Amino acid sequence: MEQRVAKLVGPRTRLVTLSTFHSLGLLILKAERESLGMRGGFTIYDQADQLGLVRELLRQISIEDRRFDAKAILFRLSLAKNGFLSPEQYEERVRSAPREDEYDLIAAQLYPRYEQALANFTRSTSTISSRGPSACSTTTTMSARAGIAATAT
């Protein structure tokens, strides 16, 4: 990437920050973690980690995880988080909908557990890993439409 840009703009390339979208997001999170309320650090969850957590939470509430599409539930959680909805606000929205959707009801039930599980995991580790796009999740309710799940410690 740097070579292609260097061909286009010449020696001024060294004045430019070049990175992929996700690596730039990680760089910004690292640089601005304190201003985002992430005093001790953060953990980034990739989509596989998030799906595994949703499946585990389905098992914990005694729902056969193969009955529901975990990706569809995670999608609903992501929409709620990107809409800055707390678990309580999301549940209220789901319950007041003109017709009930089984997936929305399950997502509303899992949302507070999902947030708590992410917060609990973050307290026990300081790992940073990113293998791809995912939904945003933080204990400070930061929304990153970049598709990164990050939880503050």
Wavefront OBJ file of the C-alpha trace (Angstrom):
o trace
v 0.000 0.000 0.000
v 2.784 2.392 0.906
v 4.536 1.773 -2.398
v 1.374 2.492 -4.391
v 0.802 5.745 -2.512
v 4.472 6.705 -2.917
v 4.092 6.357 -6.682
v 1.117 8.698 -6.564
v 2.347 11.407 -4.185
v 6.103 10.971 -4.111
v 8.254 11.718 -1.038
v 5.327 13.297 0.804
v 4.193 9.732 1.552
v 6.185 9.785 4.795
v 3.895 12.587 6.033
v 0.795 10.417 5.595
v -0.536 7.781 7.994
v -1.234 4.695 5.933
v -3.177 1.773 7.332
v -6.199 -0.389 6.830
v -9.480 0.798 8.271
v -9.357 -1.657 11.182
v -5.704 -1.080 12.039
v -6.354 2.681 12.062
v -9.304 2.097 14.395
v -7.073 0.075 16.717
v -4.397 2.782 16.609
v -6.979 5.429 17.554
v -8.405 3.261 20.362
v -4.926 2.750 21.804
v -4.077 6.455 21.576
v -7.412 7.678 22.947
v -8.348 4.903 25.374
v -8.247 7.140 28.448
v -10.477 9.804 26.884
v -12.894 6.992 25.956
v -13.034 5.813 29.566
v -10.739 2.828 29.007
v -8.315 3.518 31.817
v -6.693 0.095 32.146
v -6.817 -1.180 28.601
v -9.253 -3.035 26.407
v -9.964 -6.308 24.673
v -11.118 -6.600 21.093
v -13.433 -9.481 20.210
v -13.641 -10.747 16.671
v -16.856 -12.082 15.199
v -16.013 -15.712 16.054
v -15.526 -14.752 19.719
v -18.834 -12.896 19.750
v -20.726 -15.757 18.100
v -19.232 -18.203 20.590
v -20.398 -15.982 23.435
v -23.932 -15.744 22.009
v -24.061 -19.555 21.686
v -22.841 -19.972 25.256
v -25.439 -17.509 26.554
v -28.185 -19.371 24.679
v -27.119 -22.562 26.443
v -27.081 -20.757 29.807
v -30.709 -19.713 29.437
v -31.583 -23.305 28.481
v -32.260 -22.647 24.845
v -30.884 -25.098 22.345
v -28.328 -22.950 20.533
v -28.892 -24.737 17.219
v -32.559 -23.704 17.213
v -31.621 -20.057 16.666
v -29.176 -18.518 14.238
v -26.513 -16.957 16.499
v -25.519 -14.562 13.692
v -29.080 -13.218 13.516
v -29.093 -12.625 17.273
v -25.656 -10.990 17.164
v -26.897 -8.792 14.311
v -29.778 -7.566 16.493
v -27.389 -6.888 19.382
v -25.140 -4.928 17.031
v -28.056 -2.850 15.757
v -29.070 -2.023 19.325
v -25.519 -1.081 20.299
v -24.944 1.009 17.185
v -28.242 2.736 17.944
v -26.893 3.574 21.425
v -29.675 1.557 23.052
v -29.028 0.173 26.516
v -30.246 -3.363 27.217
v -33.248 -1.868 29.017
v -34.102 0.477 26.137
v -33.779 -2.364 23.627
v -36.050 -4.617 25.665
v -38.615 -1.829 25.955
v -38.510 -1.276 22.195
v -38.932 -5.001 21.518
v -41.809 -5.375 23.993
v -43.633 -2.336 22.571
v -43.311 -3.482 18.942
v -46.659 -4.057 17.196
v -45.832 -7.725 16.681
v -43.421 -9.938 18.552
v -40.399 -11.394 16.810
v -38.923 -14.442 18.526
v -35.367 -13.419 17.619
v -35.872 -9.912 18.984
v -37.207 -11.362 22.248
v -34.204 -13.680 22.603
v -31.779 -10.857 21.750
v -33.443 -8.652 24.373
v -33.050 -11.432 26.925
v -29.383 -11.974 26.026
v -28.313 -8.330 25.710
v -27.673 -7.609 29.424
v -25.975 -10.996 29.855
v -23.858 -10.344 26.774
v -22.691 -6.978 28.119
v -21.936 -8.471 31.527
v -19.999 -11.386 30.024
v -17.872 -8.998 27.953
v -17.185 -6.830 30.996
v -16.311 -9.857 33.139
v -13.961 -11.257 30.518
v -12.189 -7.949 30.097
v -11.537 -7.678 33.828
v -9.726 -11.005 33.691
v -7.486 -10.314 30.666
v -5.637 -7.579 28.844
v -5.463 -9.289 25.462
v -5.840 -7.339 22.237
v -6.708 -9.397 19.185
v -8.511 -8.561 16.003
v -9.189 -11.043 13.231
v -12.018 -9.313 11.450
v -15.099 -7.119 11.610
v -17.530 -7.496 14.467
v -20.043 -5.547 16.494
v -19.141 -2.860 18.944
v -19.309 -3.476 22.640
v -17.922 -1.560 25.574
v -18.751 -1.065 29.185
v -18.819 2.657 28.409
v -21.304 2.097 25.547
v -18.935 3.408 22.922
v -20.231 2.727 19.416
v -17.777 2.088 16.636
v -19.445 1.602 13.328
v -16.062 0.302 12.227
v -17.231 -3.032 13.516
v -14.961 -3.608 16.487
v -16.042 -5.062 19.786
v -13.960 -3.433 22.504
v -14.592 -3.543 26.195
v -13.004 -1.240 28.727
v -11.367 -2.562 31.854
l 1 2 3 4 5 6 7 8 9 10 11 12 13 14 15 16 17 18 19 20 21 22 23 24 25 26 27 28 29 30 31 32 33 34 35 36 37 38 39 40 41 42 43 44 45 46 47 48 49 50 51 52 53 54 55 56 57 58 59 60 61 62 63 64 65 66 67 68 69 70 71 72 73 74 75 76 77 78 79 80 81 82 83 84 85 86 87 88 89 90 91 92 93 94 95 96 97 98 99 100 101 102 103 104 105 106 107 108 109 110 111 112 113 114 115 116 117 118 119 120 121 122 123 124 125 126 127 128 129 130 131 132 133 134 135 136 137 138 139 140 141 142 143 144 145 146 147 148 149 150 151 152 153
